[in-house]
C-alpha cells in the first residue's frame, strides 16, 4: 500500500519520531510544513520546510513506482552528501547512512574494534551534553526498545556476545553550570584514555563538536596528540551531530584520520532522524572488512559504501523514511551552500552579537557560558570560517518574586514555557507577540542553583535562518527581529 510522504517521514526511526495525539513527534514537530512557526530551535529539531517537503513527496512517488530503486537512491544521497559537505575534497572518504546520531555512535564502536576478544571502551563528554542514549550505544548496548529496522529489542541489553564496556564520561561544566577550563578537561580526557589503554582495551575517543549547549571538547589539539601518541590503539570519532561545521573544518577532521558523525536534522534543519558517518580514507580501508553482524538490526546493505565486503552480511531491507529525511536535509544543505561563505560569516557574527547582547542586558535571562570557538584553543584547524561564531545560545529564565529576589524556573516550568512559546493563543488586551509562535531548543540540564537543578532553553541560528536572511537586504534585520520577538514572548509569558 502506498504510504504518504508525511507518514513515511515518521517511519524507520524509533519512538521519538512517532506521532502523538497532537500530530507531532517527541520534539514537537509535525511531519509537514508549519509556515506560521518561527524556527529557532535547531539544536533539537526543526519542522520540515515547504521546499524540502516538495522534494520528499517527489522521492516518495519514485520509491513507490520503483520499489527496487532504494539502493540506487541511497547511493545517490551518499554521493550528494559527500559533495555538499566538502568531504569530497578528501578523496577516498566513504559515507555510511544511519537513522540517528545515537546509531552513529553504535556504528563507530563496532568499527573501532580491531581483533576478536579485545574490548573497545569509549571516552566521551558527559551525557547531559551529548545524548541520553549515547553511553549505551558506545558500550554496545541497545539504547531503545526498538531499532530503526523495526525490530523490538531489550533496552540496555548487549547487541552481541561481546561484553559491554561502559564509556568513561568527562564533565564539561562545574555543578553550578559554569565552564571547567579547557586545560582541565583535556587533562581529564588524557587520563581517561591512559586508564582504558592500561586495562588492555582499545580506546574510542569522542571529540564533541558541538555539544547541546555549544561546547567543543576535548580540544582538537588534545585529540591529535593522543592519536599520535597511541597510534592504532586509539580511534577518534568527532561527534559533529549538530553539524555546525564549515566544509574546510570537516575536511580537516577527515584529513586527520578522524571519523565524523553528522546529522541533517540539527543546524541543517532536515527532519529528525537522519545521520551519516564519514569515514576518512585510511580508516575506510582498514575497516572495510570489519565484521558488522552485530549491527544487522540497525542498518541495511545499501546504507554502506559500494563493494564494502563486511556489509555483505547485512540484509537489504529498505528504510524509505531515512531516505526521505536525508532528501529533505540535502535540499536545505544545498540551499545553504549556495550562500557565499563571507555572507554567512557576516550574518552569523551580527546575529550572534545581537542575541548575546540582549541576553546579557535583560534581567529575565541568565546567560549560560559557552567557550569561544575562535580563540587560540578554539579550537578547529580552519581559522576564519563561519563556524567560529556561536550559533547556540543557552539561557536560564528568571522570575522575580514578591521579595524582589530572582529565581530560575524549574525544569517542569521550563518544559511548560517551551510548549507555550509554540502556541499562538492571544486574548483581549494581549500584545501582538502573544499570537506569534516560536520553536526554541528544548530545555537541557545545566547544573544547579541554590541546590535546585536548573535547565536552559536554547535560541539557535540554523542553515535555514541564514538562507532566509540572505534573500533580501532586509533579511538580516528580519532575522534579528524574530530572535528578539522570541525573547520578548519568553519575558511576557514569565511576567
Secondary structure, DSSP 8 states (H G I E B T S, - for coil): ----HHHHTTSSS-GGGS--TTS--TTS--SS--TTEEEE-TTT-----HHHHHHHHHHHHHHHH-GGGHHHHHHHHHHHHHHHHTGGGSTT-EEEEESSHHHHHHHHHHHH--STT--EEEEEE-GGGT-TTHHHHHTTB--SSB-TTS-B--TTSBSSSS-----EEE--B-TTS-B--HHHHHHHHHHHHHHHHHTT-EEEEEEEES-TTS-EES-HHHHHHHHHHHGGGEEEEEEETT----HHHHHHHHHTT-EEEEESSSTT---S--EEEEE-HHHHHHHTTS--GGGTTT--GGGS-TT-GGGGGS-----HHHHHHHHHHHHHHHHHHTS-HHHHHHHHHHHHHHHHHHHHH-TTEEE-----SSSTTT--SSTTSGGGS--EEEEEEEEE-TTS-EEE--HHHHHHHHHHHT-----TT--GGGG-EEEEEEEEEEEEETTEEEEEEEEE--HHHHHHHTTSTTHHHHHHHHHHHHHHHHHHHH-
